[in-house]
Amino acid sequence: MTDRKPVDRRSFVKRSAGVAVGAVAVGACGGAGGEAPAVQTNPRVRWRLVSSFPRALDTLYGINDYVASRVEAMTDGRFSIRAYPAGEIVPAFQVLDAVQQGTAQLGHSASYYFTGKNPALAFDAGVPFGLSARQQNAWLYEGGGGELMNELFADFNVMAFPAGSTGTQMGGWFRNELNSLADMGGLKMRIPGLGGEVMSRLGVNVQVLAGGEIYQALERGAIDATEWVGPYDDEKLGFQNVANNYYYPGWWEPGPTLSFYVNRDAFAELPSTYQEILRGVTIEAGEIMTARYDNVNPPALDRLIAGGVQLRPFSQDIMEAAYTASFELYEEQAAADPTYRRIYDAWNAYRKVSDRWFATAEWQYARFAFGRTD
């Protein structure tokens, strides 16, 4: 591990409100030329942001354009960021490499794509039967998870800021109906990360494909099933046209959090004003992305069902087998790696306490209210 000081996410959450207020105050006190003195003395900076996602996904990818426009507006155009979708500068699964090497100063991805570099990176995004979106946010910002993850990211010369969550994802699209765990054997499914490892243990032939490659693979039968995100993005990619069975829940992604990766050297060269603006804007962007998904997914699901999609739950034996396999996998990886053990033990202790609370109020309310039609 590195001895570089990790980013304290909790402290920058508390500073973010001050950043926004400070930016307004500075703008109000501008000089004769109308430009804020604190900004005027700062240099012009041009950064590149590379994403793992295609431009067509206006919520998942669109948050990058949001960050770029907000940073530019808050610095009077002196700090500009240009966002690039997957494949335009680097492929989807090379975003972390690009930021580490300085090809781009900023990246946007899901950290479970990079578990080949270190399996513990998955905890930055989310793991099977892990934390919900709110729980994951609480762990990263307030529960010590952000500090643990940034100690790990420092080995890649990167800092990671949360970039919002999609909320609990769907279980994906299947060409054929699943009646039991036995139907998983030999199934060819696109699913990355730890979810893919668990599926493999259930007998699935796991494939890892970038978002732009999935539709054709499903259409021509190269895969039998795919997971992606949820109704809004899945509808945009057209999966309902080539597979009719839509399963839930996405137990491998109960609250997946995306990340903005920042090259540490590039960040250190920024004026402190720009550093604080970037920190604050990523928090703002994360909240907005989650809210957007919560807004667009419900009507998208209604449209899919109205179009003839069959909504189906995973069977109980699939859920039980997946749960058992997930925690067996975590224990195996923790036994093999002290760093993984340290992160996993902290995460698991937090999960147990948080689950007890959410089961008390949130779950009981949801059981009563969410299924009602009156």
C-alpha positions as CSV (number, residue, x, y, z in Angstrom):
1,M,0.0,0.0,0.0
2,T,1.0,3.6,-0.5
3,D,1.7,6.0,2.3
4,R,0.0,8.9,0.4
5,K,-2.9,10.4,2.4
6,P,-6.3,9.2,1.1
7,V,-9.0,11.6,0.2
8,D,-11.4,12.2,3.1
9,R,-14.8,12.1,1.4
10,R,-16.6,13.1,4.5
11,S,-14.7,16.3,4.8
12,F,-15.3,17.3,1.2
13,V,-19.0,16.6,1.6
14,K,-19.0,19.1,4.4
15,R,-17.0,21.6,2.4
16,S,-19.1,21.4,-0.7
17,A,-21.8,23.7,0.5
18,G,-19.1,26.3,1.2
19,V,-17.7,25.8,-2.3
20,A,-21.0,26.7,-3.9
21,V,-21.6,29.7,-1.6
22,G,-18.0,30.9,-2.1
23,A,-18.3,30.7,-5.8
24,V,-21.5,32.9,-5.7
25,A,-19.8,35.4,-3.4
26,V,-16.7,35.6,-5.5
27,G,-18.8,36.3,-8.6
28,A,-20.7,39.0,-6.8
29,C,-17.5,40.8,-5.9
30,G,-15.9,40.9,-9.3
31,G,-13.6,43.6,-10.5
32,A,-14.3,46.3,-13.0
33,G,-14.1,43.9,-15.8
34,G,-16.9,41.8,-14.3
35,E,-14.7,38.8,-13.6
36,A,-14.2,37.4,-10.1
37,P,-10.7,38.3,-8.9
38,A,-10.1,34.8,-7.3
39,V,-11.0,33.1,-10.6
40,Q,-9.2,35.7,-12.8
41,T,-5.9,34.9,-11.2
42,N,-6.2,31.2,-11.8
43,P,-4.8,29.6,-15.0
44,R,-6.7,28.1,-17.9
45,V,-6.9,24.4,-17.5
46,R,-8.0,21.8,-20.1
47,W,-8.9,18.3,-19.0
48,R,-10.1,15.2,-20.8
49,L,-12.7,12.9,-19.3
50,V,-13.1,9.4,-20.6
51,S,-16.1,7.2,-19.8
52,S,-16.9,3.5,-20.0
53,F,-20.3,4.2,-21.4
54,P,-21.8,5.2,-24.8
55,R,-23.1,8.6,-25.5
56,A,-26.6,7.2,-26.3
57,L,-27.2,6.5,-22.6
58,D,-28.1,10.1,-21.7
59,T,-28.4,9.4,-17.9
60,L,-25.5,7.1,-17.4
61,Y,-23.1,9.0,-19.7
62,G,-24.9,12.3,-19.6
63,I,-23.6,13.0,-16.0
64,N,-20.2,13.6,-17.6
65,D,-21.5,16.5,-19.6
66,Y,-23.2,17.8,-16.5
67,V,-19.9,17.8,-14.6
68,A,-18.0,19.5,-17.5
69,S,-20.6,22.3,-17.9
70,R,-20.9,23.0,-14.1
71,V,-17.1,23.1,-13.6
72,E,-16.7,25.5,-16.6
73,A,-19.6,27.7,-15.4
74,M,-18.2,27.9,-11.8
75,T,-14.7,28.9,-13.1
76,D,-15.8,31.4,-15.8
77,G,-14.6,29.0,-18.4
78,R,-11.0,28.8,-17.1
79,F,-11.3,25.1,-16.1
80,S,-12.8,23.2,-19.0
81,I,-13.4,19.5,-19.3
82,R,-14.3,17.7,-22.5
83,A,-16.0,14.3,-22.1
84,Y,-15.5,11.4,-24.4
85,P,-17.7,8.2,-24.6
86,A,-16.3,4.7,-24.6
87,G,-14.2,3.9,-27.6
88,E,-13.5,7.5,-28.7
89,I,-10.1,7.8,-26.9
90,V,-9.9,4.5,-25.0
91,P,-12.1,1.4,-24.8
92,A,-14.6,1.0,-22.1
93,F,-12.5,-1.2,-19.9
94,Q,-9.3,0.9,-20.1
95,V,-10.7,4.0,-18.4
96,L,-8.8,3.3,-15.1
97,D,-5.5,2.7,-17.1
98,A,-6.0,5.9,-19.0
99,V,-6.4,8.0,-15.9
100,Q,-3.5,6.3,-14.1
101,Q,-1.2,6.9,-17.1
102,G,-2.4,10.5,-17.6
103,T,-3.9,9.9,-21.0
104,A,-6.9,11.5,-19.5
105,Q,-7.0,13.5,-16.2
106,L,-10.5,12.3,-15.3
107,G,-12.4,9.1,-15.8
108,H,-16.0,7.8,-15.3
109,S,-16.6,4.1,-14.8
110,A,-17.8,1.3,-12.4
111,S,-14.9,0.0,-10.3
112,Y,-16.0,-3.7,-10.6
113,Y,-14.9,-3.6,-14.2
114,F,-11.3,-3.6,-12.8
115,T,-11.3,-6.4,-10.3
116,G,-8.6,-8.1,-12.4
117,K,-6.3,-5.4,-11.1
118,N,-7.4,-5.9,-7.5
119,P,-10.6,-7.8,-6.4
120,A,-11.3,-5.4,-3.6
121,L,-12.0,-2.6,-6.1
122,A,-15.5,-4.1,-6.4
123,F,-16.4,-2.6,-3.0
124,D,-16.2,0.9,-4.5
125,A,-19.1,0.1,-6.8
126,G,-21.0,-2.6,-5.1
127,V,-21.1,-6.4,-4.7
128,P,-23.7,-9.1,-4.9
129,F,-26.2,-8.9,-2.0
130,G,-24.4,-5.8,-0.8
131,L,-25.5,-2.3,0.1
132,S,-28.4,-0.4,-1.5
133,A,-27.8,2.9,-3.1
134,R,-28.4,4.8,0.1
135,Q,-26.4,2.4,2.2
136,Q,-23.5,2.5,-0.2
137,N,-23.5,6.3,-0.3
138,A,-23.5,6.3,3.5
139,W,-20.6,3.9,3.7
140,L,-18.5,5.8,1.2
141,Y,-19.2,9.3,2.5
142,E,-19.7,8.8,6.2
143,G,-18.8,5.2,7.2
144,G,-15.1,5.1,6.4
145,G,-15.5,3.3,3.0
146,G,-14.3,6.2,1.0
147,E,-11.0,6.4,2.9
148,L,-10.4,2.7,2.6
149,M,-11.1,2.7,-1.1
150,N,-8.9,5.7,-1.8
151,E,-6.0,4.0,0.0
152,L,-6.4,1.3,-2.5
153,F,-6.8,3.7,-5.5
154,A,-3.6,5.5,-4.5
155,D,-1.7,2.4,-5.8
156,F,-3.0,3.4,-9.2
157,N,-2.1,7.1,-8.8
158,V,-5.9,7.8,-8.7
159,M,-8.4,9.3,-6.4
160,A,-12.1,8.1,-6.7
161,F,-15.1,10.3,-6.1
162,P,-18.6,8.8,-6.0
163,A,-20.5,9.5,-9.2
164,G,-24.0,8.5,-8.3
165,S,-26.0,5.3,-8.3
166,T,-28.5,3.7,-10.6
167,G,-30.4,2.3,-7.7
168,T,-31.2,-1.5,-7.5
169,Q,-30.8,-2.8,-11.0
170,M,-32.8,-5.4,-12.9
171,G,-31.8,-9.0,-13.3
172,G,-31.6,-8.8,-17.0
173,W,-32.9,-10.1,-20.3
174,F,-33.2,-13.8,-21.1
175,R,-34.2,-15.3,-24.4
176,N,-35.8,-18.3,-22.5
177,E,-37.7,-18.5,-19.3
178,L,-35.8,-19.7,-16.1
179,N,-37.8,-22.1,-14.0
180,S,-35.2,-23.2,-11.5
181,L,-31.4,-23.1,-10.7
182,A,-31.0,-26.1,-13.1
183,D,-31.8,-23.8,-16.0
184,M,-28.7,-21.7,-15.3
185,G,-26.3,-24.5,-16.3
186,G,-24.6,-23.7,-19.6
187,L,-26.4,-20.4,-20.1
188,K,-24.3,-17.8,-22.0
189,M,-24.7,-14.5,-20.2
190,R,-23.1,-11.1,-20.4
191,I,-22.3,-10.1,-16.8
192,P,-19.1,-8.5,-15.5
193,G,-17.4,-8.2,-12.1
194,L,-18.2,-10.2,-9.0
195,G,-21.7,-10.9,-10.3
196,G,-20.1,-12.7,-13.1
197,E,-18.0,-14.7,-10.8
198,V,-21.0,-15.8,-8.8
199,M,-22.9,-16.6,-11.9
200,S,-20.0,-18.8,-13.1
201,R,-20.3,-20.7,-9.9
202,L,-23.9,-21.3,-10.7
203,G,-22.9,-22.9,-14.0
204,V,-23.3,-19.9,-16.3
205,N,-20.9,-19.3,-19.1
206,V,-20.0,-15.7,-18.4
207,Q,-19.2,-13.2,-21.1
208,V,-17.9,-9.6,-20.6
209,L,-18.9,-7.2,-23.3
210,A,-19.0,-3.4,-23.5
211,G,-22.4,-1.7,-23.6
212,G,-22.2,-1.0,-27.3
213,E,-21.6,-4.7,-28.2
214,I,-24.4,-6.4,-26.2
215,Y,-27.4,-5.9,-28.5
216,Q,-25.8,-7.6,-31.5
217,A,-24.5,-10.5,-29.4
218,L,-27.9,-11.1,-28.0
219,E,-29.6,-10.8,-31.4
220,R,-27.4,-13.3,-33.2
221,G,-27.4,-15.8,-30.3
222,A,-23.8,-15.4,-29.2
223,I,-25.3,-14.9,-25.7
224,D,-28.5,-16.1,-24.2
225,A,-28.9,-13.4,-21.7
226,T,-27.6,-10.0,-20.6
227,E,-27.8,-7.7,-17.6
228,W,-27.3,-4.0,-18.0
229,V,-28.9,-1.4,-15.8
230,G,-32.7,-1.0,-15.6
231,P,-35.8,-0.1,-17.7
232,Y,-34.8,3.3,-19.0
233,D,-31.3,2.4,-20.3
234,D,-32.3,-1.1,-21.3
235,E,-35.2,0.2,-23.4
236,K,-32.8,2.6,-25.1
237,L,-30.5,-0.2,-26.1
238,G,-33.4,-2.2,-27.4
239,F,-33.0,-5.4,-25.5
240,Q,-36.8,-5.9,-25.5
241,N,-36.6,-6.5,-29.2
242,V,-34.4,-9.6,-28.9
243,A,-35.3,-11.1,-25.5
244,N,-38.7,-11.1,-24.0
245,N,-38.1,-12.3,-20.4
246,Y,-37.1,-9.5,-18.0
247,Y,-35.9,-10.8,-14.6
248,Y,-35.6,-9.1,-11.2
249,P,-34.0,-8.2,-8.9
250,G,-30.4,-7.6,-9.9
251,W,-29.0,-9.2,-6.7
252,W,-25.5,-8.6,-7.9
253,E,-26.1,-4.8,-8.1
254,P,-28.4,-3.7,-5.3
255,G,-26.9,-0.2,-5.2
256,P,-24.1,0.1,-7.7
257,T,-22.1,3.4,-7.4
258,L,-20.2,4.7,-10.3
259,S,-16.9,6.6,-9.8
260,F,-15.1,9.6,-11.1
261,Y,-11.4,8.7,-11.3
262,V,-9.0,11.6,-10.9
263,N,-5.3,11.5,-11.7
264,R,-3.5,12.4,-8.5
265,D,-0.7,14.4,-10.2
266,A,-3.1,16.4,-12.3
267,F,-5.3,17.1,-9.3
268,A,-2.3,18.3,-7.3
269,E,-1.5,20.8,-10.0
270,L,-4.9,22.4,-9.9
271,P,-5.4,25.6,-7.9
272,S,-7.1,24.9,-4.6
273,T,-10.2,26.7,-5.9
274,Y,-10.5,24.3,-8.8
275,Q,-9.9,21.3,-6.6
276,E,-12.8,22.3,-4.3
277,I,-15.1,23.1,-7.2
278,L,-14.4,19.7,-8.7
279,R,-15.0,17.9,-5.4
280,G,-18.3,19.8,-4.9
281,V,-19.5,19.2,-8.4
282,T,-19.0,15.5,-8.2
283,I,-21.2,15.3,-5.1
284,E,-23.8,17.3,-6.8
285,A,-23.6,15.2,-10.0
286,G,-23.9,12.0,-8.0
287,E,-27.1,13.1,-6.3
288,I,-28.6,14.2,-9.6
289,M,-27.8,11.0,-11.4
290,T,-29.6,8.9,-8.8
291,A,-32.6,11.2,-8.8
292,R,-32.8,11.0,-12.6
293,Y,-32.8,7.2,-12.6
294,D,-35.5,7.2,-9.9
295,N,-37.5,9.5,-12.2
296,V,-37.1,7.8,-15.6
297,N,-37.2,4.1,-14.6
298,P,-40.9,3.8,-13.5
299,P,-42.5,5.0,-16.7
300,A,-39.9,3.1,-18.8
301,L,-40.9,-0.2,-17.0
302,D,-44.6,0.6,-17.7
303,R,-43.8,1.1,-21.4
304,L,-41.9,-2.2,-21.6
305,I,-44.7,-4.2,-20.0
306,A,-47.3,-2.5,-22.2
307,G,-45.1,-3.6,-25.2
308,G,-45.4,-7.3,-24.2
309,V,-42.3,-7.8,-22.1
310,Q,-42.7,-10.6,-19.5
311,L,-41.6,-9.4,-16.0
312,R,-40.4,-12.4,-14.0
313,P,-38.8,-12.8,-10.5
314,F,-35.8,-15.1,-10.1
315,S,-36.8,-18.3,-8.3
316,Q,-36.1,-18.8,-4.7
317,D,-33.5,-21.5,-5.3
318,I,-31.6,-19.2,-7.6
319,M,-31.6,-16.5,-5.0
320,E,-30.5,-18.8,-2.2
321,A,-27.7,-20.4,-4.3
322,A,-26.4,-17.0,-5.4
323,Y,-26.4,-15.6,-1.9
324,T,-24.4,-18.6,-0.6
325,A,-22.0,-18.5,-3.5
326,S,-21.4,-14.7,-3.0
327,F,-20.3,-14.9,0.6
328,E,-18.2,-18.0,0.0
329,L,-16.4,-16.0,-2.7
330,Y,-15.8,-13.0,-0.3
331,E,-14.4,-15.3,2.4
332,E,-12.1,-17.0,-0.1
333,Q,-10.7,-13.8,-1.5
334,A,-10.3,-12.3,2.0
335,A,-8.3,-15.4,3.1
336,A,-6.0,-14.9,0.2
337,D,-5.3,-11.1,0.5
338,P,-4.9,-9.1,3.8
339,T,-5.9,-5.9,2.0
340,Y,-9.1,-7.4,0.8
341,R,-9.7,-8.8,4.3
342,R,-9.4,-5.4,5.8
343,I,-11.8,-3.8,3.4
344,Y,-14.2,-6.7,3.4
345,D,-14.4,-7.0,7.2
346,A,-15.1,-3.2,7.6
347,W,-17.7,-3.4,4.8
348,N,-19.4,-6.5,6.2
349,A,-19.6,-5.0,9.7
350,Y,-21.2,-1.9,8.3
351,R,-23.6,-3.9,6.2
352,K,-24.9,-5.9,9.2
353,V,-25.7,-2.8,11.3
354,S,-27.1,-0.9,8.3
355,D,-29.3,-3.9,7.3
356,R,-30.8,-4.1,10.7
357,W,-31.9,-0.5,10.6
358,F,-33.2,-0.6,7.0
359,A,-35.1,-3.8,7.9
360,T,-36.8,-2.0,10.8
361,A,-38.2,1.0,9.1
362,E,-37.6,1.1,5.3
363,W,-38.5,-2.6,4.6
364,Q,-41.5,-2.7,6.8
365,Y,-42.9,0.5,5.1
366,A,-42.1,-0.9,1.6
367,R,-43.8,-4.2,2.4
368,F,-47.0,-2.3,3.3
369,A,-47.0,0.5,0.8
370,F,-45.2,-0.4,-2.4
371,G,-47.4,-3.1,-3.6
372,R,-50.7,-1.2,-3.2
373,T,-52.7,-0.2,-6.2
374,D,-55.4,1.9,-4.5
